[in-house]
Amino acid sequence: MSRNSATISAAIKLGIFTLASILVTGLLVVIMGNIGFGGGEEYKAVFSNASMLQEGDDVRIAGVSVGEVSSVDHYERAHAVITFRVKDEIDLTTESRAEIRFLNLVGDRYMALERGSDSDAQPLEPEGTIPIENTSPALDLTVLFNGFQPLFQALRPDQVNELSLNLVQVLQGEGGTVASLMEKTASLTNSLADRDRLIGEVIDNLTQTLDTVDQRREQLGQLITELKGWMTDLARDRSTIGASLDNVSELTVVVADLVRRSRPVVKDDIVQLRRLAALLNQPENRAVVEQTLDRLPESMTDQTRTGTYGSWYSYYLCEFSGKIELPKLENIPGVKALTRELSSIRFHSTADRCQS
């Protein structure tokens, strides 16, 4: 019994949900499709051109939807007749006007009605026709936009859309004024003028640059020619260059290994060089080093001159002085005197060449 109750409850809920969905869907269809529940009255209007107006398009008064277009048909070879339906409370007269206007820039249209200002006008009977004298076709946007094409080409897409929409609204009398349109156009043209000045400055700078390049055209041509030759040589030797990369890689490995193994030796050499520098920097040795450096250029010149005669050098010893240090053997008889004589050795030649 409880199972049957649950089934009935679920069925009731499903029925309520289905009914609500149908009602909401129907309401949306009525709103979006401009479907009215009342019968309304049907009228006709003759236009010289009803291009792009379609069945189901809006019929509006002062921007408020009051009906829809029922049909668009050909009329007397050169005209079009539009049959439209409006609400019962809409009263049209023999002076009422009809105009086709743009709904958006995509090309959608709607028909706008004006009741007319003549108080002596007679009511327009249902199935009556608004004559062609009281109708206006849609604007020819192609001709309009062609006139603004040079301006549109210099604007961004969003600026083009905004300006086009303002043009359509002003010319259809839907809002705004010609003054406001001109102000908008003026602001855009001022922006273009500022941009034009900037472009002019860029062109002037480019002119100076090109003049400089023109003055160096020979050097530039030579540079391009040499660069072309260099690139041609590189292209011709690309196989050799590619193969050498492997050798460079192997050389890098060898050099890295050599540096790694020689690092301790180089470190020791640096330590010894530091000791040598400290020794040479001592006051008693500094004068000798400076004297040696002063004589070095002349000595090198003499050595070079001597070496030009062959792969040998000839020296003549004029003077020699030195000292020999022997082990301390003072306890041995006679050795102490010999040590004193050998500890300082001096030689001097009396030859003529050594007298200068």
C-alpha positions in Angstrom: 0.0 0.0 0.0 2.8 2.4 0.8 4.5 1.5 -2.5 1.4 2.5 -4.5 1.2 5.8 -2.5 4.8 6.6 -3.4 4.1 5.9 -7.1 1.1 8.1 -7.1 3.0 10.9 -5.4 5.8 10.7 -7.9 3.3 10.7 -10.8 1.6 13.9 -9.4 5.0 15.6 -9.0 5.9 14.7 -12.6 2.6 16.0 -13.9 3.0 19.3 -12.0 6.6 19.7 -13.4 5.5 18.9 -16.9 2.6 21.4 -16.8 4.8 24.1 -15.4 7.4 23.5 -18.1 4.7 23.7 -20.8 3.4 27.0 -19.4 6.9 28.6 -19.2 7.8 27.4 -22.7 4.6 28.8 -24.1 5.1 32.1 -22.4 8.6 32.3 -23.8 7.3 31.5 -27.3 4.7 34.3 -26.9 7.2 36.9 -25.7 10.0 36.1 -28.1 7.7 35.5 -31.1 5.5 38.6 -30.5 2.4 36.4 -30.4 -0.6 38.1 -28.9 -3.6 36.5 -27.4 -6.0 39.2 -28.8 -7.2 39.3 -32.4 -6.1 42.8 -33.2 -6.8 44.8 -36.3 -5.1 44.3 -39.7 -3.9 47.2 -41.9 -1.8 47.6 -45.0 1.0 50.0 -46.0 2.5 50.7 -49.4 6.3 51.2 -49.7 8.6 52.1 -52.5 11.1 49.6 -51.1 10.5 47.0 -48.3 13.9 45.2 -48.6 14.8 42.9 -45.7 11.5 43.4 -43.9 10.1 39.9 -43.1 7.0 38.3 -41.8 7.0 38.4 -38.0 9.1 41.6 -37.7 8.0 44.1 -35.0 5.5 47.0 -35.6 6.3 49.7 -33.1 5.0 53.1 -32.0 7.4 55.3 -30.1 9.7 52.3 -29.7 7.0 50.1 -28.1 6.0 46.9 -29.8 2.3 47.1 -30.7 2.0 44.3 -33.4 3.8 42.4 -36.1 4.2 42.2 -39.8 1.9 39.6 -41.3 3.2 39.5 -44.9 5.3 41.4 -47.4 4.1 41.2 -51.0 4.8 42.7 -54.4 2.5 45.6 -55.3 1.9 47.2 -58.7 5.2 46.0 -60.2 7.5 48.7 -58.6 6.2 48.9 -55.0 5.6 46.6 -52.0 2.6 46.2 -49.8 3.0 45.2 -46.2 0.2 43.7 -44.2 0.5 44.1 -40.5 -1.6 43.5 -37.4 -1.7 45.8 -34.4 -3.6 45.7 -31.1 -7.3 46.7 -30.9 -6.6 49.8 -28.9 -4.3 51.3 -31.5 -6.1 53.9 -33.5 -4.7 54.8 -36.9 -5.9 57.7 -39.1 -5.7 58.7 -42.8 -2.7 60.9 -41.8 -0.8 58.1 -40.0 2.7 57.4 -41.3 4.7 54.2 -41.6 8.5 53.9 -41.8 10.9 51.0 -42.1 13.8 51.3 -39.7 16.9 49.4 -38.8 16.7 47.3 -35.6 20.5 46.8 -35.5 23.6 46.9 -37.7 23.2 43.3 -38.7 20.4 44.2 -41.0 17.2 43.4 -39.0 14.3 45.8 -39.6 11.0 46.8 -38.0 8.1 49.0 -39.0 7.5 52.2 -37.0 4.1 53.9 -37.0 3.2 57.5 -36.3 -0.5 58.4 -35.7 -0.2 61.8 -37.4 -0.7 65.3 -36.0 -3.7 66.4 -38.0 -6.6 66.6 -35.7 -9.1 66.6 -38.6 -7.9 63.3 -40.0 -10.4 60.5 -40.4 -10.0 57.2 -38.6 -8.4 54.5 -40.7 -10.8 51.5 -41.0 -9.5 48.0 -40.4 -8.1 46.5 -43.7 -7.3 50.1 -44.7 -4.1 51.1 -46.5 -1.5 53.7 -45.6 -0.6 55.3 -49.0 2.9 55.5 -50.3 2.9 59.2 -49.7 2.9 58.5 -46.0 5.5 55.8 -45.9 9.3 55.9 -45.9 11.6 53.0 -46.8 14.7 52.1 -44.8 17.9 54.0 -45.1 20.4 52.9 -47.8 23.2 52.1 -45.5 25.5 51.1 -48.4 25.5 54.6 -49.8 25.8 56.1 -46.3 28.7 53.9 -45.1 30.5 54.3 -48.4 30.7 58.1 -47.7 32.2 57.4 -44.3 34.5 54.6 -45.6 37.8 56.7 -45.4 37.0 57.5 -41.8 36.0 53.9 -40.9 39.3 52.6 -42.3 41.2 54.7 -39.7 39.1 53.7 -36.7 39.0 50.6 -34.5 36.1 48.1 -35.0 34.4 49.2 -31.7 34.6 52.9 -32.8 33.1 52.0 -36.2 30.2 50.2 -34.6 29.5 53.0 -32.2 29.6 55.7 -34.9 27.5 53.6 -37.3 24.9 53.0 -34.7 24.8 56.8 -33.8 24.4 57.6 -37.5 21.5 55.2 -37.9 19.7 56.4 -34.8 20.1 60.1 -35.7 19.0 59.6 -39.3 16.0 57.5 -38.2 15.0 60.0 -35.5 15.4 57.5 -32.7 17.6 59.5 -30.4 20.4 62.0 -30.3 20.9 65.0 -32.5 23.0 65.9 -35.4 25.1 68.2 -33.1 25.9 65.2 -30.8 26.8 63.1 -33.9 29.1 65.9 -35.1 30.7 66.1 -31.7 31.4 62.4 -31.8 32.7 62.6 -35.3 34.8 65.6 -34.4 36.4 63.8 -31.4 37.2 60.9 -33.7 38.7 63.1 -36.4 40.7 64.9 -33.7 42.1 61.6 -32.6 42.9 60.9 -36.2 44.6 64.3 -36.5 46.7 63.6 -33.5 47.6 60.3 -34.9 48.4 61.9 -38.2 50.8 64.3 -36.5 52.5 61.4 -34.9 52.7 59.6 -38.2 54.1 62.7 -39.7 56.9 62.9 -37.1 57.7 59.2 -37.7 57.9 59.9 -41.4 60.2 62.8 -40.8 62.5 60.7 -38.6 62.4 57.9 -41.2 63.3 60.5 -43.9 66.4 61.6 -41.9 67.4 58.0 -41.4 66.9 57.2 -45.1 68.9 60.3 -46.1 71.8 59.0 -43.9 71.5 55.6 -45.4 71.5 57.2 -48.9 74.7 59.1 -48.1 76.4 55.8 -47.1 74.8 53.8 -49.9 78.2 52.7 -51.4 79.5 51.5 -48.0 76.2 49.8 -47.4 76.2 48.1 -50.8 79.8 47.0 -50.2 78.8 45.7 -46.7 75.9 43.7 -48.2 78.1 42.3 -50.9 80.7 41.2 -48.5 78.1 39.8 -46.1 76.6 37.9 -49.0 80.1 36.5 -49.9 80.7 35.6 -46.3 77.4 33.8 -46.0 78.1 32.0 -49.3 81.5 30.8 -47.9 79.8 29.6 -44.7 77.2 27.8 -46.7 79.8 26.1 -48.8 81.9 25.1 -45.8 78.9 24.1 -43.7 79.9 20.4 -43.8 83.4 21.2 -42.7 82.2 23.5 -39.9 79.7 20.8 -38.8 82.4 18.2 -38.7 84.8 20.5 -36.8 82.3 20.8 -34.0 83.0 17.2 -33.0 86.7 18.0 -32.9 86.1 21.1 -30.9 84.1 19.1 -28.5 87.0 16.5 -28.1 89.5 19.4 -27.8 87.4 20.9 -25.0 87.4 17.6 -23.1 91.2 17.3 -23.5 91.9 20.9 -22.4 89.6 20.5 -19.4 91.5 17.3 -18.4 94.9 19.1 -18.9 93.8 22.0 -16.8 92.6 19.7 -14.1 95.8 17.7 -14.0 98.1 20.8 -14.2 96.3 22.8 -11.6 98.4 21.4 -8.6 101.6 22.1 -10.5 100.5 25.6 -11.5 99.5 26.2 -7.9 103.0 25.3 -6.7 104.6 27.6 -9.4 102.5 30.5 -8.2 103.6 29.9 -4.7 107.3 29.9 -5.8 106.7 33.0 -7.9 105.3 34.7 -4.9 108.5 33.9 -3.0 110.7 35.0 -5.8 108.8 38.3 -6.1 109.2 38.9 -2.3 112.9 38.1 -2.7 113.4 40.5 -5.6 111.5 43.2 -3.8 114.0 43.3 -1.0 116.0 46.6 -0.9 119.4 44.9 -1.4 118.1 43.1 -4.5 116.0 45.8 -6.0 118.9 47.8 -7.3 120.4 44.8 -9.0 117.0 44.0 -10.7 116.7 47.6 -11.9 120.3 47.6 -13.3 119.6 44.3 -15.0 116.4 45.6 -16.6 118.2 48.7 -17.8 120.9 46.6 -19.5 118.5 44.0 -20.9 117.5 45.9 -24.1 121.1 46.4 -25.1 122.1 42.9 -24.2 119.2 41.5 -26.2 120.2 43.6 -29.2 123.7 42.3 -29.0 122.4 38.7 -28.7 120.2 39.2 -31.7 123.1 40.6 -33.8 125.3 37.7 -32.8 122.7 35.1 -33.5 122.3 36.3 -37.1 125.6 34.7 -38.1 124.4 31.2 -37.4 122.7 28.9 -34.9 125.5 29.4 -32.3 126.8 32.1 -29.9 130.5 33.0 -29.2 131.3 34.4 -25.8 134.7 35.7 -24.4 135.0 35.6 -20.6 136.7 38.8 -19.3 135.9 38.6 -15.6 134.4 36.1 -13.2 133.8 36.2 -9.5 132.1 33.6 -7.4 132.1 31.7 -4.1 132.2 28.1 -3.3 130.9 26.8 0.0 132.5 23.7 1.2 131.6 21.6 4.3 133.0 22.7 7.6 136.1 20.6 8.0 138.2 22.9 10.3 139.3 20.0 12.5 141.4 18.5 9.7 144.9 20.0 9.5 145.5 22.2 6.4 141.9 22.0 5.3 140.9 25.3 7.0 143.3 27.4 5.0 142.2 25.6 1.7 138.6 26.3 2.5 139.3 30.0 3.0 141.1 30.2 -0.4 138.3 28.4 -2.3 135.4 30.2 -0.6 136.0 33.3 -2.8 137.1 33.0 -6.4 137.8 35.9 -8.7 139.1 36.0 -12.3 140.0 38.9 -14.5 141.5 38.8 -18.0 144.1 41.3 -19.1 143.3 41.1 -22.8 142.8 44.3 -24.7 139.2 43.6 -25.4 138.5 43.4 -21.7 140.1 46.8 -20.9 137.3 48.9 -22.2 
